[in-house]
Amino acid sequence: MRLRELRPSFMLDHHFTRRHLADYLDGELESPARERLEHHAELCPKCRRMVATLLRTLEGLRGLRGQSALAGSHSVSDSVIARLREDT
Amino acid sequence: MDRAAGGDREAFEELVRRHADHLYAVVLRFTGDPSEAEEVVQEAFLRAWRSIGRFEGRSQFFTWLCRIGLNEAKRGGTGRPAPEALSVEEGALERTADLRQAPEPHAEHRDLRLALERAVRALPEGYRAPLILRDVEGLSTGQAAEILGLSEAAFKSRLHRARLVVRDAIDGYLSGDGR
């Protein structure tokens, strides 16, 4: 463990980062809290990796949108409208 | 919307054209079966049409519709009993992380996508739903929480735990990140 990781302020920032990570990922962490988290992530390898891998995960999840769900499929609105007309 | 709420079927059909494919995409992620998802979407719109007079406009139409659709999906679309839709069974989330797999040395983008699909599918439903609505389908936190009948705080907590589990499950594909 490096010296800086033993400093109380480092550990305070570490806990702060973990506590506010979800808001950070959703873009809901305002300045200066955002800068505090980003500064800590630059110094702390564990947090840096945590932030980077979660951002990558979110990017991948967003990339799933519409990919397998509708690929090669027809629009379902025609069958819904046909069913509505049958029903009424 | 007002015309549809007043019983104008043509106006309601316009809402179908606008929202059916999006609802289908969401439902398909829950059922995993295209024909079942289509049936669920049909049933959801039928229910919405029959009760459109009760739609008060306090939420967006898609939020209301999605809630009907997911309830229908939980019932299996064919009237079978509903499972515990938002169950958060003890230990179930932790078991999801056991899906962790090491990628082939030259794993490509498609492999990551498949690993993500697998990890999402393996989540317990109470965690999968927030993740799908927010991170995959891009709904707002408020909208997604309302669809699932959760407070925003409870929703955010489940979402964050789900993200961590999915991240762990695909960790082998992310080995270069943050180093």
Boltz contact constraints between the chains, C-beta under 6 A:
constraints:
  - contact:
      token1: [A, 22]
      token2: [B, 156]
      max_distance: 6.0
  - contact:
      token1: [A, 22]
      token2: [B, 160]
      max_distance: 6.0
  - contact:
      token1: [A, 48]
      token2: [B, 178]
      max_distance: 6.0
  - contact:
      token1: [A, 49]
      token2: [B, 178]
      max_distance: 6.0
  - contact:
      token1: [A, 52]
      token2: [B, 177]
      max_distance: 6.0
  - contact:
      token1: [A, 52]
      token2: [B, 178]
      max_distance: 6.0
  - contact:
      token1: [A, 53]
      token2: [B, 167]
      max_distance: 6.0
  - contact:
      token1: [A, 53]
      token2: [B, 174]
      max_distance: 6.0
  - contact:
      token1: [A, 53]
      token2: [B, 177]
      max_distance: 6.0
  - contact:
      token1: [A, 54]
      token2: [B, 167]
      max_distance: 6.0
  - contact:
      token1: [A, 56]
      token2: [B, 174]
      max_distance: 6.0
  - contact:
      token1: [A, 56]
      token2: [B, 177]
      max_distance: 6.0
  - contact:
      token1: [A, 57]
      token2: [B, 166]
      max_distance: 6.0
  - contact:
      token1: [A, 57]
      token2: [B, 167]
      max_distance: 6.0
  - contact:
      token1: [A, 58]
      token2: [B, 135]
      max_distance: 6.0
  - contact:
      token1: [A, 60]
      token2: [B, 112]
      max_distance: 6.0
  - contact:
      token1: [A, 60]
      token2: [B, 116]
      max_distance: 6.0
  - contact:
      token1: [A, 61]
      token2: [B, 135]
      max_distance: 6.0
  - contact:
      token1: [A, 61]
      token2: [B, 136]
      max_distance: 6.0
  - contact:
      token1: [A, 64]
      token2: [B, 136]
      max_distance: 6.0
  - contact:
      token1: [A, 65]
      token2: [B, 136]
      max_distance: 6.0
  - contact:
      token1: [A, 69]
      token2: [B, 25]
      max_distance: 6.0
  - contact:
      token1: [A, 69]
      token2: [B, 28]
      max_distance: 6.0
  - contact:
      token1: [A, 70]
      token2: [B, 25]
      max_distance: 6.0
  - contact:
      token1: [A, 75]
      token2: [B, 21]
      max_distance: 6.0
  - contact:
      token1: [A, 76]
      token2: [B, 20]
      max_distance: 6.0
  - contact:
      token1: [A, 76]
      token2: [B, 24]
      max_distance: 6.0
  - contact:
      token1: [A, 76]
      token2: [B, 38]
      max_distance: 6.0
  - contact:
      token1: [A, 76]
      token2: [B, 41]
      max_distance: 6.0
  - contact:
      token1: [A, 77]
      token2: [B, 16]
      max_distance: 6.0
  - contact:
      token1: [A, 77]
      token2: [B, 17]
      max_distance: 6.0
  - contact:
      token1: [A, 77]
      token2: [B, 20]
      max_distance: 6.0
  - contact:
      token1: [A, 80]
      token2: [B, 16]
      max_distance: 6.0
  - contact:
      token1: [A, 80]
      token2: [B, 20]
      max_distance: 6.0
  - contact:
      token1: [A, 80]
      token2: [B, 42]
      max_distance: 6.0
  - contact:
      token1: [A, 80]
      token2: [B, 45]
      max_distance: 6.0
  - contact:
      token1: [A, 81]
      token2: [B, 13]
      max_distance: 6.0
  - contact:
      token1: [A, 81]
      token2: [B, 16]
      max_distance: 6.0
  - contact:
      token1: [A, 83]
      token2: [B, 42]
      max_distance: 6.0
  - contact:
      token1: [A, 87]
      token2: [B, 46]
      max_distance: 6.0
